Amino acid sequence: MIVSSPYDKLLERLPVRELTATVPDLHGSSSDTRYWQYGDPCAATTLVLVHGFRGDHHGLQLVVAELLGDDTNPTDLRIVAPDLPGFGESAPLADGVHSLAGYSRWLQEFIGVLAPTGRLVVLGHSFGSIVVAAAVAEGLEADDVILVNPIAAPALSGPRGVLTRLAVFYYWAAATLPERWGYALLQNRAIVRIMSVSMAKTHDGDLRRWIHNQHDRYFSDFANRQVVMAAFTASVSHDVSEFAARIRQPTLLIAADRDDITPLAAQYRLQALFSNATLRVIENVGHLIHYEKPKPAAGFIRDFLAEERPL
């Protein structure tokens, strides 16, 4: 079942091209990454979006719509939204190693294939914030960095760390069961709904139904059990604070005051680790800024991109 979105009209106005990039790895092999391109392909600024764990490019569409769909705030942007390898329509990494290092190398190679001209900005949400931070710290030549709901500290230390521990057990069980049963557990709709309910903070009934429908439709769209297990391990084994000190680019952190994965105090500690970071906090929202508060997030992004940079 498809639930109507409160943002349907905005999304319908977005011109989009569906494209495929063949991305090489260090061993001479390659895999196909599916990506969606919005806005002017000749724009002066290219913004590359990296979604979170178990999602795909759909998760960040509302932010795209708010950035490009408002005629009163024209933005000279080309936005590129890939599906992470092994999720959505992108093939798994050719070497099968879906570690943080593997995703970081993939992002660097993907952007190399993309060959953007002009200004390059990279944005990561949740697990995508870790991937982006690792890639930039390891040499990705981005001009600016944006991290939405950044994982600022180890997930097990979050305000609802007990839920993360339950998630660890859930993925452990999915890995140890026979293939058929493990796969079924990962795609279990009741468990996906529990995850969705625990993250959503909005009291808007229509928006909650749409968020749950989005998770129903896209949260289980992965290539195989091994990809999910490896990506989950990467997501709970690392956080942005590991890489912050090596990121010299201007950085925008967009945090939530009710995020159950990373408390707000940890976001302020994270900001202090960067040499040049601005923290913006959105109130009355949790880990789903991209679904529940895309308009203020887009406003912060637009303001950040419009700031003058020293030559």
Secondary structure, 3 states (H helix, E strand, C coil): CCCCCCCHHHHHCCCEEEEEEEEECCCCCEEEEEEEEEECCCCCEEEEEECCCCCCHHHHHHHHHHHHCCCCCCCCEEEEEECCCCECCCCCCCCCCCCHHHHHHHHHHHHHHHCCCCEEEEEEECHHHHHHHHHHHCCCCCCEEEEECCCCCCHHHCCCHHHHHHHHHHHHHHHHCCHHHHHHHHCCHHHHHHHHHHHCCCCCHHHHHHHHHHHHHHCCCECCHHHHHHHHHHHHHCCHHHCHHHCCCCEEEEEECCCCCCCHHHHHHHHHHCCCEEEEEECCCCCCHHHHCHHHHHHHHHHHHHCCCCC
